[in-house]
Amino acid sequence: MGVESALKGVDDEGKAIYGRPDHRGVEGSRSRCEDQGAVPATRDFGGDLLQLEGQVRGDDGFGGATAEGTGGGEREAQAPSGRCGVGQSGIKGSAGPKVVSPQAKREAVTVLMTERHFGVTRACGLADISRSLYRYRSRRPACPELRDRIGEIAAVKRRYGYRRVYLRLRREGWEVNRKRVYRLYREAGLAVRRRKRKRIGQVERKPLPKPMTANLSWSMDFVADGLADGRRLRCLNIVDDCTRECLAIEVDTSITGSRVKSVMERLADTRGLPRSITVDHGPEFEGQVLDSWAYQSNVQLSFIRPGKPNENAYIESFNGKFRDECLNEHWFTTM
């Protein structure tokens, strides 16, 4: 066969497949309908390959099934492929919680081995965990007595977090560190409900000067509450600013300036008086009775600015804990 005949054969074959309207011969050209019949044969070849690939690979949970009828026309979109139960989900499914802790990864490996029938090596590889860590079992002691005691303290003192439970255990003589108390506290499902903090404007906050010795500066303020029958009561709280010790809590339905003076005289006999007492602008503190007593006792009454309770932060902090742990946790019938 010569070169010209070979080129002519290639040209005739190209005309048979890609027939052009300006080269229409008697033998080399075909109609448009005949051309359409020749092209789908090439398209069907890809569909046969997809079916063959599905038969070879099989459905092992990683690949989506091929669409039926992959002949002419557009094929249907295949289902999104991905790891089952591990990592991110598809478009339709919502993203589940991340598998981060070793306990969660062990559970993921167990699920893959039981539900998907994966081997331990493959399941550990998908969960990103070593086989030794999967087979690891903790040797920590169960500590049932310590668990029971933590539960008893949390049941009595519901506003105690794990730090205060730890201090209570140490005072009782338990040889335990804070980390173990926290672990057992969390495993028991215990937690203290946090209160919502009040939003404070973006202003520069200055720390209060802390006294260096006890009995140098005091703070006092009132807290209001009610009895079971609806009667109101007031509590006068007095706190040492250095030791944060509550020196006195006076409770009555009404506390006047004279009552405040009597409480301060009782503290003067048992503890002594400070140099200054921080108070707000309540009528009991601004009255003449307490003012004359402070002058005679050589005690300075330090009034905060109106609308600035943060300047009396020591007593405000105690009042919040006193209300949270005492007033809100008990139902008072009498004083």
C-alpha positions as CSV (number, residue, x, y, z in Angstrom):
1,M,0.0,0.0,0.0
2,G,1.4,3.4,-1.0
3,V,1.5,6.6,1.1
4,E,-1.2,8.2,-1.1
5,S,-3.6,5.3,-0.7
6,A,-3.0,5.2,3.1
7,L,-3.7,9.0,3.4
8,K,-6.8,8.5,1.2
9,G,-8.0,5.8,3.5
10,V,-7.5,8.0,6.6
11,D,-9.3,10.8,4.8
12,D,-12.2,8.6,3.9
13,E,-12.5,7.3,7.5
14,G,-12.5,10.9,8.8
15,K,-15.2,11.8,6.4
16,A,-17.3,8.8,7.5
17,I,-17.1,9.9,11.2
18,Y,-16.9,13.7,10.8
19,G,-18.8,14.3,7.6
20,R,-18.8,17.9,6.5
21,P,-21.6,19.5,4.4
22,D,-19.1,21.0,1.8
23,H,-17.6,17.5,1.0
24,R,-20.5,15.4,0.1
25,G,-19.5,12.5,-2.2
26,V,-21.4,9.6,-3.4
27,E,-19.5,7.1,-1.3
28,G,-17.6,9.2,1.3
29,S,-20.5,11.2,2.6
30,R,-23.3,10.1,4.8
31,S,-26.6,11.6,5.9
32,R,-27.0,13.4,9.3
33,C,-29.1,10.5,10.7
34,E,-26.4,8.0,9.8
35,D,-23.8,10.2,11.5
36,Q,-25.8,10.3,14.6
37,G,-25.9,6.5,14.7
38,A,-22.2,6.3,14.6
39,V,-21.3,8.7,17.4
40,P,-23.3,7.1,20.3
41,A,-21.3,3.9,19.9
42,T,-18.3,5.8,21.2
43,R,-20.3,7.3,24.1
44,D,-21.6,3.8,25.1
45,F,-18.1,2.7,25.5
46,G,-17.7,4.9,28.6
47,G,-20.9,3.5,30.1
48,D,-19.6,-0.1,29.6
49,L,-16.4,0.9,31.4
50,L,-18.3,2.3,34.4
51,Q,-20.4,-0.9,34.7
52,L,-17.2,-3.0,34.5
53,E,-15.6,-0.9,37.2
54,G,-18.5,-1.4,39.4
55,Q,-18.3,-5.1,39.0
56,V,-14.6,-5.2,39.7
57,R,-14.7,-2.9,42.8
58,G,-18.0,-4.0,44.3
59,D,-19.9,-2.1,46.9
60,D,-17.8,-2.1,50.1
61,G,-19.3,1.0,51.6
62,F,-16.9,3.5,50.0
63,G,-18.1,4.0,46.5
64,G,-21.6,5.0,45.3
65,A,-23.6,2.8,42.9
66,T,-23.4,3.7,39.3
67,A,-26.5,5.2,37.6
68,E,-28.6,2.9,35.5
69,G,-29.1,3.5,31.8
70,T,-25.8,5.2,31.2
71,G,-26.3,5.2,27.4
72,G,-27.3,8.3,25.5
73,G,-28.1,11.5,27.3
74,E,-26.8,12.9,30.5
75,R,-25.9,10.5,33.4
76,E,-27.4,11.0,36.8
77,A,-25.2,12.4,39.5
78,Q,-23.5,9.7,41.6
79,A,-24.0,9.6,45.3
80,P,-21.2,11.4,47.3
81,S,-18.6,8.9,48.4
82,G,-16.8,9.0,51.7
83,R,-15.9,7.1,54.8
84,C,-18.9,5.8,56.7
85,G,-19.1,6.9,60.3
86,V,-15.7,8.6,60.3
87,G,-14.8,12.2,59.5
88,Q,-17.1,14.6,57.8
89,S,-20.5,13.5,56.4
90,G,-21.9,14.2,52.9
91,I,-23.8,17.2,51.7
92,K,-27.2,16.0,52.9
93,G,-26.1,14.8,56.3
94,S,-25.3,17.2,59.1
95,A,-21.8,17.3,60.5
96,G,-21.6,15.2,63.7
97,P,-19.5,15.8,66.7
98,K,-15.7,15.6,66.2
99,V,-14.0,12.4,67.4
100,V,-11.1,13.8,69.5
101,S,-10.7,12.0,72.8
102,P,-9.2,8.5,73.0
103,Q,-12.4,7.2,74.4
104,A,-14.4,8.5,71.5
105,K,-11.9,7.0,69.0
106,R,-12.1,3.6,70.7
107,E,-15.9,3.7,70.4
108,A,-15.5,4.6,66.7
109,V,-13.2,1.7,66.1
110,T,-15.7,-0.7,67.8
111,V,-18.5,0.6,65.6
112,L,-16.5,0.1,62.5
113,M,-15.6,-3.4,63.5
114,T,-19.1,-4.5,64.5
115,E,-21.3,-2.7,61.9
116,R,-18.9,-2.5,58.9
117,H,-17.0,-5.7,59.7
118,F,-13.7,-4.0,59.3
119,G,-10.5,-5.4,60.6
120,V,-8.8,-3.9,63.6
121,T,-5.9,-2.5,61.6
122,R,-8.2,-0.8,59.0
123,A,-10.6,0.5,61.7
124,C,-7.8,2.0,63.7
125,G,-6.3,3.6,60.6
126,L,-9.6,5.3,59.8
127,A,-10.1,6.5,63.4
128,D,-6.5,7.7,63.5
129,I,-5.6,5.7,66.6
130,S,-3.0,3.0,67.2
131,R,-3.9,-0.5,68.0
132,S,-2.0,-0.4,71.3
133,L,-4.0,2.6,72.4
134,Y,-7.2,0.9,71.3
135,R,-6.4,-2.1,73.4
136,Y,-5.2,0.0,76.4
137,R,-7.2,-0.4,79.6
138,S,-6.9,2.0,82.5
139,R,-5.3,0.7,85.7
140,R,-6.6,3.5,87.9
141,P,-8.3,2.4,91.2
142,A,-12.0,2.7,91.2
143,C,-12.1,4.7,94.5
144,P,-15.8,4.0,95.4
145,E,-15.5,5.6,98.8
146,L,-14.1,8.8,97.4
147,R,-16.8,8.9,94.6
148,D,-19.5,8.5,97.2
149,R,-18.1,11.2,99.4
150,I,-17.8,13.7,96.5
151,G,-21.5,12.9,95.6
152,E,-22.5,13.5,99.2
153,I,-20.7,16.9,99.4
154,A,-22.2,18.0,96.1
155,A,-25.7,16.9,97.2
156,V,-25.5,19.0,100.4
157,K,-23.6,21.9,98.9
158,R,-25.1,22.2,95.4
159,R,-23.2,25.4,94.6
160,Y,-19.8,23.9,95.4
161,G,-17.5,23.3,92.4
162,Y,-14.8,20.8,92.3
163,R,-12.3,23.2,93.9
164,R,-14.3,23.7,97.0
165,V,-15.1,20.0,97.1
166,Y,-11.4,19.4,97.0
167,L,-10.8,21.7,99.9
168,R,-13.6,20.1,101.9
169,L,-12.0,16.6,101.3
170,R,-8.5,17.8,102.3
171,R,-9.9,19.2,105.6
172,E,-11.5,15.8,106.2
173,G,-8.2,14.1,105.8
174,W,-8.4,12.6,102.3
175,E,-5.0,12.2,100.6
176,V,-6.1,13.2,97.1
177,N,-5.0,15.8,94.6
178,R,-7.1,18.3,92.7
179,K,-6.8,16.5,89.3
180,R,-8.3,13.3,90.6
181,V,-11.1,15.2,92.3
182,Y,-11.9,17.0,89.0
183,R,-11.9,13.7,87.1
184,L,-14.2,12.0,89.5
185,Y,-16.4,15.1,89.7
186,R,-16.8,15.2,85.9
187,E,-17.4,11.4,85.6
188,A,-20.2,11.7,88.1
189,G,-21.9,14.3,85.8
190,L,-21.6,17.1,88.4
191,A,-21.4,20.7,87.4
192,V,-22.2,24.1,88.9
193,R,-24.6,26.2,86.8
194,R,-22.9,29.4,85.9
195,R,-24.6,32.7,86.4
196,K,-24.8,35.2,83.6
197,R,-22.5,38.0,84.1
198,K,-23.6,41.6,83.7
199,R,-22.2,43.3,80.7
200,I,-19.8,46.0,81.5
201,G,-18.9,48.9,79.2
202,Q,-15.6,49.1,77.5
203,V,-14.0,51.3,80.1
204,E,-10.7,51.0,81.9
205,R,-11.1,49.1,85.1
206,K,-8.7,49.7,88.0
207,P,-8.1,47.1,90.7
208,L,-9.1,48.0,94.2
209,P,-6.2,48.5,96.6
210,K,-6.0,45.5,98.9
211,P,-5.1,46.1,102.6
212,M,-1.9,44.4,103.7
213,T,-3.1,43.5,107.2
214,A,-6.3,42.3,108.7
215,N,-8.6,44.6,110.7
216,L,-7.4,47.6,108.6
217,S,-10.4,48.2,106.3
218,W,-13.9,46.8,106.4
219,S,-16.9,46.8,104.1
220,M,-20.6,46.5,104.9
221,D,-23.8,46.4,102.9
222,F,-27.4,45.2,103.0
223,V,-29.0,42.1,101.3
224,A,-32.8,41.8,101.0
225,D,-34.7,38.5,101.0
226,G,-38.1,37.2,102.1
227,L,-39.7,34.6,104.4
228,A,-42.1,31.8,103.4
229,D,-45.1,33.9,104.5
230,G,-44.1,36.8,102.3
231,R,-42.5,39.1,104.9
232,R,-39.4,40.9,103.9
233,L,-36.1,40.6,105.8
234,R,-32.8,42.4,105.6
235,C,-29.3,41.2,106.3
236,L,-26.4,43.5,107.3
237,N,-23.1,41.9,106.1
238,I,-19.7,43.1,107.4
239,V,-16.5,41.8,105.7
240,D,-12.8,42.3,106.3
241,D,-11.3,43.5,103.1
242,C,-7.9,41.7,103.7
243,T,-9.0,38.3,104.9
244,R,-12.4,38.3,103.2
245,E,-13.8,37.0,106.5
246,C,-17.4,37.7,107.3
247,L,-17.4,39.4,110.7
248,A,-21.1,39.7,111.3
249,I,-24.5,39.0,109.7
250,E,-27.4,40.9,111.4
251,V,-30.9,39.8,110.3
252,D,-34.2,41.6,110.9
253,T,-37.2,42.9,109.1
254,S,-35.9,46.5,109.6
255,I,-32.4,47.6,110.5
256,T,-31.9,51.3,111.3
257,G,-28.8,53.4,111.9
258,S,-29.0,52.7,115.7
259,R,-29.0,48.9,115.0
260,V,-25.9,49.3,112.8
261,K,-24.2,51.3,115.7
262,S,-25.0,48.5,118.2
263,V,-23.5,45.9,115.8
264,M,-20.3,47.9,115.4
265,E,-20.0,48.4,119.2
266,R,-20.3,44.6,119.7
267,L,-17.5,44.0,117.1
268,A,-15.4,46.6,118.9
269,D,-15.5,44.7,122.1
270,T,-14.6,41.3,120.5
271,R,-12.3,42.2,117.6
272,G,-11.5,45.9,117.6
273,L,-12.3,48.6,115.0
274,P,-10.7,49.3,111.6
275,R,-9.4,52.6,110.3
276,S,-12.0,52.9,107.6
277,I,-15.3,51.2,106.6
278,T,-16.4,51.3,102.9
279,V,-20.2,51.9,102.6
280,D,-22.7,53.1,100.0
281,H,-25.1,56.0,100.3
282,G,-27.9,54.2,102.2
283,P,-29.9,56.2,104.7
284,E,-28.7,53.9,107.5
285,F,-25.0,54.8,106.7
286,E,-25.6,58.5,106.0
287,G,-27.6,59.2,109.1
288,Q,-26.4,61.2,112.1
289,V,-26.3,58.2,114.4
290,L,-23.6,56.3,112.5
291,D,-21.8,59.6,111.6
292,S,-21.4,60.6,115.3
293,W,-20.3,57.1,116.3
294,A,-17.6,57.1,113.6
295,Y,-16.3,60.5,114.8
296,Q,-16.2,59.4,118.4
297,S,-14.5,56.0,117.5
298,N,-12.0,57.6,115.1
299,V,-13.3,55.5,112.2
300,Q,-13.5,56.9,108.7
301,L,-16.6,56.2,106.6
302,S,-15.5,55.9,103.0
303,F,-18.5,56.4,100.8
304,I,-18.4,55.1,97.2
305,R,-19.6,57.2,94.3
306,P,-23.4,57.0,93.5
307,G,-24.1,54.2,91.0
308,K,-20.6,52.6,91.3
309,P,-21.1,49.4,93.3
310,N,-17.9,48.0,91.8
311,E,-16.0,50.4,94.1
312,N,-17.3,48.3,97.0
313,A,-16.4,45.0,95.3
314,Y,-15.3,43.0,98.4
315,I,-18.7,43.1,100.0
316,E,-20.5,42.8,96.7
317,S,-18.6,39.6,96.0
318,F,-19.6,38.2,99.4
319,N,-23.2,39.2,98.9
320,G,-23.4,37.3,95.6
321,K,-22.0,34.1,97.2
322,F,-24.2,34.6,100.3
323,R,-27.3,34.8,98.1
324,D,-26.3,32.0,95.8
325,E,-25.3,29.5,98.4
326,C,-27.5,30.4,101.4
327,L,-30.6,32.5,100.6
328,N,-31.4,30.8,97.3
329,E,-30.9,27.3,98.7
330,H,-33.1,27.5,101.7
331,W,-36.7,28.2,102.5
332,F,-37.0,30.3,105.6
333,T,-40.2,30.2,107.7
334,T,-39.0,32.3,110.7
335,M,-36.0,34.5,111.5
